[in-house]
Amino acid sequence: MWRCNMVSDSTELPFFPKYETEYLYEEKIRVTWFESHFSQSHYNVHNTSKGSNACTLIAVLMAAKCHQYKVMINGPQKCLNIRLIQLLAASMLEGNRIHEELKVKNMLKHINLNVPEAISFGGKQTSDMIEWKSEVYMEPLAKSLFENIRKNWREWVKPDSITEQLDMYVVLVADSRTVLFLIQIKTDTVTLIDSHQHTSEKGAFIAITRRPKLKLLCQWYNDALSKFYDSEPLLYELSFFIF
């Protein structure tokens, strides 16, 4: 069985992906785009014609691995930490494997897992994930995502709170797609990780900015949803986690 502690050597992955870097908003955001086959529907999946619905599992596994390995996030002006790529690869492999096993055992209530189910099925890696808060927002993502993350961030870093010095992991579910935001205290960065394929040439991506530029990142992600999927969500869920 493929295990996360094997990702220290990229040669142990099915393949190490090609990627390109895009700088946006006067280099305030760095987006690393991976080749199309480095995405949840194609990365070492036996039957790629059916795609993958493991994105929620992948998001919670990625959060758990980033916490476990204490990955430091480089700001947008620096090179991407290769460890993030290795952990995303491991999360896609494990998420797809777990999701496929659940299908075979007829254990899925719905093809897309909700967040508590994904944490439950993630096993030991996700067993210490605690949902600090979860809320469904019945409003346009384009107009409210930044404000809703910022509102919770202010509460998160409130002096003397149990979360004051902890990284914030945010799972966003919108239009049946799940992505992960990581706000890292020490580096003052925000990282957005999306495991989906976006075009025939673009697979998953990792986008990074400084925390004060979170609004730009939310704006860019909304534009990406519209551009690649013709999606303009009017309802979405945010789940916030501590370990």
N, C-alpha and C positions, 0 to 999 in steps of 0.2 A: 504493500500500500504506500502511495506517495505521501510523504510527511513534510511538514513545513520546515523542520530543522535541516532539511536537505537543500534549501535554497541558497546556501552560502556560495555555492559554485554554480554559475549560470549554465555550465555544460550539462547539468543534471536535469534541466528543463527540456521539454520536447524540442523547443528551439528558442533562442533569444531573439526578441523581435527587432526589426528595423523600426526606426522612428525618426520623426523630424520635429523641429521646434519652430513655433510661431510666437512672435512677440506682438502684443496688442496694447492699445491705449498708451502709446509712448513708452513701451516696455514695462508697463505696470503689471501686466499679466503675461505669464509664460505658459503656453499650452504645448504639451508634448503629445503629438498624435502618433499612434502606433499603426503599423500595417494592418490591413483588414482582417487577416487571420489571427491577429492577437486581439481577440474579442471573445466574449462569453459563448457565442454561437459557433465558434470555429476552433478554439484552442483546445486541441486534444479531445474533441468530442467525437464519439464513434459514428453517430448519425447526425451530420451537420445539416441535413436537409430540413430537419424539424426545428432547428434553432435551439435556443436555450431560454428557459424561464427562471434561471437561478440567480437573478440579479440581487434579490434581497439577501439571500445566503451569502453571495459574494461580498456585498457591502458590509455585513456584520463580521464576516471572517476577516476582511481587510482591516476593519477597525481593531479587532482583537489582535491581529498580527502586528500592526503598527504600535499598539500599546505594549505587547509582549517584547518586541525587539527594540523598543525605545528609539524608533527611527527619527533622526533629526531632519527637518525639512529645510532645504536650501531655498533662499529667497529667489524671486524671479530673475534677478540679475546673474545668478550663479547656475552652474550645471545641475541637472536633476540628479538627486541621490539614486544611484542604481539599485539600492536596496528596495526602494519603492516599486520598481519594475518587477523585481524578483518576488516580492510579497504579493503583488497583484496577480502575477502568474500562478503562484501557489493558491491564491484565493479562488481564481477561476477554475483551476483543476479540481480543487476540493469541493467547491460549490456545485459544479456540474456533476461530480461523482455522487455527492449526497443527494442531490435532486433526482438523479436518475434512479438511485436505489429506492427512494421514497415512491417514485412512480411504479417501479417494478413490484413493490410490496403493497401497492394500492393504499398508501398512507396519506395521500394528498387530498385535502378537502377542496382545494382549488389549485389550478396549475401554478398560480403565483402565490407564494407564501407571504403571509403578513409578517411584520417584524418580530413579534413574540414567538411565532412558530420558527422563524429562521434562527433565532437565538437558541431555542430549545433543541433544534436539530443540528446545531453547530457543534454540539458535544462539549468536551472539556475546554476547548479553546474559548468558547463564548459563555462558559458557565458562570464567570464572575462579572459579566456585563449586567449592569443595573439600569433600568429605564428611569432616568431622572424625571422626564416629562415627555408626554406624547400628546399631540393635538392635531385634529383635522381642521383645516382652514377652508371654509366654503367661500372663497374669493379668488380672483384672478392671480395666478402665480406671478405674472409679469409686474403687477402693481404692489405686491405685498410680501414677496419672499424675503427681500432684504430686511424690511421692517420687522418681520416676525422672527428672523434669526437674531437681529440686533437686540430686540426686546429681551429675548431669552439670554443672550450673551451678557447683557447688563446685569441680569439677575444672577447669572452664573458666577461672575467675578465680584459680586457684592462682598465687601469686607466681612470677614468672620464666617462666611458661608463654607460649607464642607467642600464646595467645588472651586473655591477661589483660585487655587494654584494648579488646578487640573486641566489637562487638555480637554476640549469639548468635541465629542464625536456626534455628528448630526446625520441621521439617515433621512433622506427626502424620497418620498414615494409620490410620483405624479404621472398620470396617464399610463399606469401599469409599468412604469420604469422606476428603478431604484438606484440612487447614487449616494455617495458618501462625501460629506464635508468634514474636514478635520481642521479645527482651529487650535494651533499649537501656541501655548503661552510663551515658552522660552524663546522661540524664534519669531514670534509675532507674525505668523503666516496663516493663510487660509489655503487649504488644498482641496480641490474638487476631483473626485475619482469616479469615472464613468466607464463601466466594463462593456458597454454595448458597441456593436458595429454601427457606424454612421453613414458610410457610403461604400461603394465597391473598392475604394482605395483607403478609406479611413476606418480604423478599428476603434479600440478603446482610447481614452485620453486621460491625462493627468494635468490639471490646470492649477497654477499656484500664483498667489498674489500676497501682498502685505495685508494684515488685518484691516487697517484703515481703508483699504480699497475693496472691501467686501461687496459694496454696492455695485461696483463695476463687474465683479465676478458673477454676481446674481444676474445682472443685466445681460452679460455675455451668454450665460447658460440659457436664459430665456430665449435669446436670439437663436441659439443653437437648436433648441427644441423646435422652434418655428421653421428654421432653415432645413434641418435634416429629416424631421418627422411631420412637418405641417401640424404641429401640436401647440395648442395654446390652453394649458390646463386652467380650469375654473374651480378646481378643488384639488387639494393635495394634503399630505400628512408629513409632519416633522416629528421625529423621535430623537431625543437627546439622551446620551449615555455617559455613565461613569463606570469605572472599574474598581 
